[in-house]
Amino acid sequence: MAHPAQIKIPATYIRGGTSKGVFFRLQDLPAACQLPGEARDKLFMRVIGSPDPYAAHIDGMGGATSSTSKCVILSKSSVPDHDVDYLYGQVAIDKAFVDWSGNCGNLSTAAGAFAIHAGLIDPSRVPDNGTCVVRIWQANIKKTIIAHVPVTNGQVQETGDFELDGVTFPAAEIVLEFMDPSDDGDEGGSMFPTGNLVDDLEVPGIGTFKATMITAGIPTVFVNAQDIGYTGTELREQINTDPEALKRFEAIRVAGALRMGLIKTPEEAATRQHTPKIAFVAPPTAYKASSGKTIEATDVDLLVRALSMGKLHHAMMGTCAVAIGTAAAIPGTLVNLAAGGSEREAVRFGHPSGTLRVGAQAKLVNGQWTVTKAIMSRSARILMDGWVRVPGDTF
């Protein structure tokens, strides 16, 4: 029996922040995959190596974690005053599913760098030496992201001394501005979908918890660590090796998604694994990060742990960091209260790998909280580029 040969597709494998993904130019994809649909989803799943019952991604580019099971498409922007359109797909590990419902803040960093590397930016806008301002249209959530990418000798400067907890080696700093992150373009709702800074969230079969449900960067459900039996100092192993704990977190996430109006029935949550996120917060306390480094209580304003695709994240998702910074800036949210309850324009929080600082400016306009932008620094580095290969009958 004859089997189809593999096909090869131009691709670039990039670390962005604390994530990794396979990046494509839209024009390089097979014709059937240049439009959204089954063919594109099948291609991305095969590239990553999903679905994988062994949860190892041995036969693909994925790394068997939510941070490393990602694909990105970039193209020249269809939106005025933007340089590129950036579309992000979160590939499930053990299911045949690609979630297009949200953004990846970490890979937003790499999107700016890749846009220059891939020749998608007008050469007149790329300095020989200095900073290239890349105007990104985030197509999943219909939002603008501004990436300030360092350039040396006309090329993206990738090496440097900027250190990011959760990333082993230093690199060049890229500053990201998430513009008007306080509502989701696809959902069309307000920053606080329930209309409240804090709600009593009833979770069937588990209990009722105080929760701040916010849409900023990415829809996120925040609960107090203490209310669910944690301290906020937990590392991945303490959560991810406890199936019952993971079930409880998913139940809280589903209840939050229903309350936020993101889904109409609990069953829909299975097709929306990427959003909303579920996170728990606590006041500052000393703990030992996954690297072995001690984080002192005085190093941070609060502690945050967040789950992505059903597992505790090893550091912090970039979009969730935007939600943290935004909620921290608004007096009365659980995030703000965990940070001490004062007004602030920036917050440094502790996560499993260390600390991260994010800034946001919030203001009350006609009774509604708004945020004009959130700012944080990340880094990006190309790990490999060339072609990715998949069997010819993949899609």
C-alpha positions in Angstrom: 0.0 0.0 0.0 1.4 3.4 -1.1 1.6 6.1 1.5 1.7 9.8 0.7 5.1 11.6 1.1 5.6 14.3 3.6 5.1 17.9 2.5 7.2 20.7 3.9 6.0 24.2 4.9 8.1 27.2 5.7 8.0 27.8 9.4 9.9 29.4 12.3 10.1 28.0 15.8 10.3 30.9 18.3 10.3 31.4 22.1 8.3 34.3 23.1 8.3 35.2 26.8 7.7 31.9 28.7 6.0 30.2 25.7 7.2 28.6 22.4 5.3 28.3 19.2 5.5 27.4 15.5 5.1 30.6 13.4 3.9 30.7 9.8 3.4 33.5 7.2 -0.2 33.1 5.9 1.1 33.1 2.3 3.3 30.1 3.1 0.5 27.8 4.2 -1.1 25.3 1.8 -4.0 26.9 0.0 -6.6 24.8 1.9 -5.1 26.1 5.2 -5.0 29.8 4.4 -8.6 30.0 5.5 -10.0 29.1 8.9 -11.5 25.6 9.1 -10.9 21.9 9.4 -7.9 21.8 7.1 -6.0 24.4 9.1 -6.9 22.8 12.4 -5.7 19.4 11.2 -2.5 20.9 10.0 -1.7 22.6 13.3 -2.6 19.5 15.3 -0.2 17.4 13.2 2.5 20.0 13.4 2.3 20.0 17.2 1.7 16.3 17.5 -1.8 16.3 18.9 -4.0 14.6 19.9 -1.5 12.5 21.9 -2.7 10.0 24.4 0.8 9.7 25.7 0.9 13.5 26.5 4.5 13.7 25.3 4.3 15.2 21.7 7.1 12.9 20.6 5.8 13.0 17.0 5.5 16.8 16.7 6.9 20.2 17.6 4.9 20.6 20.8 6.3 20.3 24.2 3.3 18.6 25.9 2.4 21.7 27.9 0.0 24.6 27.2 3.0 26.9 27.0 4.6 24.9 24.1 1.5 23.7 22.1 0.9 26.8 20.0 0.8 27.9 16.4 0.8 31.4 15.0 -0.1 32.9 11.6 1.1 36.4 10.6 0.2 38.4 7.5 0.3 42.0 6.3 -2.5 43.7 8.2 -6.0 44.1 6.8 -6.6 46.9 9.4 -5.6 50.5 8.7 -2.7 51.9 10.8 -1.4 48.4 11.6 1.5 46.5 10.3 0.5 42.8 10.7 -2.4 40.6 11.6 -1.5 38.1 14.3 -3.7 35.0 14.7 -3.0 32.5 17.5 -4.1 28.9 17.8 -3.8 27.0 21.1 -3.5 23.3 20.3 -5.0 20.9 22.8 -2.6 18.1 23.9 -4.9 15.1 24.3 -7.9 16.2 22.2 -8.4 16.9 18.5 -9.0 20.6 19.1 -7.5 24.0 18.3 -8.8 26.9 20.5 -9.0 30.2 18.7 -10.9 32.1 21.4 -8.1 34.1 22.9 -4.6 35.6 22.5 -1.2 34.5 23.8 0.5 37.5 25.5 3.9 35.8 25.6 3.8 35.0 21.9 2.7 38.6 21.2 6.3 39.4 21.9 7.5 36.9 19.3 4.9 38.2 16.8 6.5 41.6 16.7 10.0 40.1 16.2 8.8 37.6 13.6 7.0 40.3 11.7 10.4 42.0 11.0 12.3 38.7 10.5 9.6 37.5 7.9 9.7 40.7 5.9 6.2 41.7 6.7 7.2 45.3 7.9 7.7 48.1 5.4 11.6 48.4 5.2 11.3 52.1 5.6 9.9 51.6 9.1 12.8 49.4 10.2 15.8 51.4 11.5 19.3 50.3 10.9 19.8 50.6 14.7 17.3 51.5 17.3 13.7 50.4 18.0 11.1 49.3 15.5 7.6 50.0 16.6 5.4 47.1 15.3 1.7 47.8 15.2 0.0 44.4 15.7 -3.7 43.6 15.1 -4.5 40.7 17.3 -7.1 39.0 15.1 -8.5 36.6 17.7 -9.7 39.3 20.1 -9.6 42.3 17.7 -7.2 44.4 19.7 -4.1 46.4 19.1 -0.7 45.5 20.5 2.3 47.7 20.1 5.7 45.9 20.2 8.9 47.9 20.7 11.5 45.6 19.1 15.2 46.4 19.3 17.1 46.4 16.0 20.8 46.2 15.3 22.2 46.4 11.8 18.7 46.2 10.3 18.0 42.8 12.1 16.0 42.0 15.2 18.4 42.1 18.2 17.7 38.9 20.1 20.5 38.6 22.5 20.9 40.9 25.6 20.9 41.1 29.3 17.2 41.3 30.1 16.2 38.5 32.5 12.7 37.0 32.6 11.8 34.6 35.4 10.7 31.3 33.8 13.3 31.7 31.0 16.7 30.2 31.5 18.9 32.6 29.6 18.9 36.4 29.2 17.9 38.1 25.9 17.0 41.5 24.5 14.1 43.3 26.1 10.9 43.9 24.0 8.3 46.2 25.6 4.7 45.4 24.8 1.7 47.8 25.0 -1.7 46.1 25.1 -4.0 48.9 23.9 -7.5 49.2 25.3 -7.4 45.7 26.9 -10.5 46.2 29.0 -13.0 44.5 26.7 -12.9 41.6 24.4 -13.7 42.6 20.8 -15.3 39.2 20.1 -17.5 39.3 23.1 -18.4 43.0 23.0 -18.8 43.1 26.8 -17.6 45.4 29.5 -14.5 44.9 31.6 -16.6 43.3 34.3 -19.2 41.2 32.6 -21.3 40.8 35.7 -21.2 44.5 36.5 -19.5 43.8 39.8 -15.9 44.0 41.0 -16.5 41.0 43.2 -19.2 38.3 43.0 -20.3 35.3 45.0 -19.7 32.6 42.4 -21.7 29.4 43.1 -19.9 26.3 41.8 -22.3 23.3 41.8 -21.2 20.5 44.1 -18.2 22.4 45.4 -19.3 25.7 47.1 -19.6 29.4 46.7 -16.5 31.6 46.4 -15.8 35.3 46.2 -14.6 36.0 42.6 -13.5 38.8 40.4 -14.4 38.1 36.8 -12.7 40.4 34.4 -12.1 40.7 30.7 -8.8 42.5 30.2 -6.1 40.8 28.1 -8.0 37.6 28.4 -11.2 36.7 30.3 -10.1 35.6 33.8 -11.8 34.4 36.9 -9.8 35.3 40.1 -10.5 33.7 43.4 -8.8 33.9 46.8 -6.2 31.2 47.4 -7.3 30.8 51.0 -10.9 30.2 50.0 -10.0 27.2 48.0 -7.5 25.7 50.4 -4.2 27.1 49.0 -1.6 29.6 50.1 -0.7 31.1 46.7 2.9 29.7 47.0 2.1 26.4 45.2 4.3 25.1 42.4 3.2 23.0 39.4 3.7 19.6 40.9 1.5 20.4 43.9 -1.5 21.1 41.6 -0.9 19.2 38.4 -0.4 15.8 40.2 -3.8 16.1 42.0 -6.6 15.1 39.6 -9.3 16.1 42.1 -7.8 19.6 42.4 -7.7 20.0 38.7 -11.4 18.9 38.5 -12.3 21.5 41.1 -10.5 24.2 39.2 -12.2 23.3 36.0 -15.6 23.4 37.7 -14.8 26.9 39.0 -13.7 27.9 35.5 -16.9 26.6 34.0 -19.0 28.3 36.6 -17.2 31.6 35.9 -17.5 31.2 32.1 -21.3 30.7 32.5 -21.5 33.7 34.8 -19.5 35.9 32.4 -21.7 34.9 29.5 -18.9 33.3 27.6 -20.8 30.0 27.3 -24.5 29.1 27.5 -24.1 25.5 28.8 -21.4 23.7 30.8 -20.8 21.4 27.9 -19.6 24.3 25.8 -16.6 24.7 28.0 -15.0 21.7 26.4 -14.8 23.7 23.1 -13.4 26.7 24.9 -10.5 25.4 26.9 -8.2 28.5 26.4 -10.7 31.0 27.9 -11.5 32.0 30.5 -8.5 31.5 32.7 -8.8 30.6 36.3 -6.3 32.2 38.8 -6.0 32.4 42.6 -4.4 35.2 44.5 -2.9 35.8 48.0 -1.1 38.5 49.9 2.7 38.5 49.8 4.6 35.8 51.6 8.0 34.2 51.1 8.3 31.1 49.0 10.8 29.1 46.9 10.4 29.4 43.2 10.7 26.4 40.9 14.3 27.4 40.1 15.2 27.1 43.8 15.4 30.9 44.2 13.8 32.3 47.3 11.2 35.0 46.6 10.8 37.2 49.7 7.5 38.8 50.7 9.1 42.2 50.2 9.9 41.3 46.6 6.3 41.3 45.5 2.9 43.0 46.0 0.9 39.8 45.8 1.1 36.2 44.8 -0.8 34.8 41.7 -1.1 31.3 40.4 -3.0 30.6 37.1 -4.1 27.6 35.2 -3.9 27.2 31.4 -5.6 24.4 29.4 -6.4 22.6 32.7 -2.9 22.7 34.3 -1.1 25.1 36.6 1.2 27.3 34.4 4.9 27.1 35.1 5.1 30.9 35.2 2.4 33.3 34.0 0.5 33.7 30.7 1.1 37.2 29.3 -2.6 37.9 28.7 -3.3 36.8 32.3 -0.6 39.2 33.4 -2.5 42.0 31.7 -5.7 40.9 33.6 -3.7 40.9 36.8 -2.2 44.4 36.2 -5.6 45.7 35.2 -7.5 44.2 38.2 -4.7 45.4 40.6 -5.2 49.0 39.4 -8.9 49.0 40.3 -9.7 49.4 44.0 -11.9 46.7 45.4 -11.1 43.7 43.2 -9.7 40.6 44.8 -6.4 41.2 43.0 -6.2 44.7 44.3 -7.2 43.7 47.8 -4.5 40.9 47.8 -2.0 43.6 46.9 -3.0 45.8 49.8 -6.0 47.6 48.5 -4.3 50.9 47.5 -4.5 52.6 44.1 -1.6 51.7 41.9 -0.4 52.0 38.3 1.9 48.9 38.4 2.2 45.7 40.3 4.9 43.1 40.8 3.5 39.6 41.5 5.0 36.3 42.4 4.4 33.3 40.2 5.8 29.7 40.3 9.0 30.7 38.4 9.6 34.1 40.1 8.2 37.6 39.7 6.8 39.8 37.0 6.0 43.5 36.8 3.0 44.8 34.8 1.6 48.3 34.6 -1.9 49.5 33.9 -3.7 52.8 34.2 -7.4 52.5 35.1 -10.0 55.2 35.3 -13.7 55.4 36.1 -15.7 56.9 33.2 -19.4 57.3 33.5 -19.6 54.7 36.1 -17.5 52.2 34.1 -13.9 51.2 34.6 -11.7 51.5 31.6 -8.0 50.9 30.9 -6.2 52.6 28.1 -3.3 50.2 28.0 -1.3 47.7 29.9 2.5 47.5 29.6 5.0 44.7 30.3 8.4 43.6 29.1 9.2 40.2 27.6 11.8 38.8 25.2 11.8 36.6 22.1 14.4 34.4 20.3 14.2 32.3 17.2 15.2 28.8 18.0 15.0 27.4 14.5 13.7 28.2 11.1 13.3 26.4 7.8 10.5 24.0 7.1 8.2 21.9 9.2 7.1 18.6 7.6 3.8 16.8 7.9 2.3 13.7 6.1 0.7 14.7 2.8 -2.7 13.3 3.9 -2.8 15.4 7.1 -5.6 17.7 5.8 
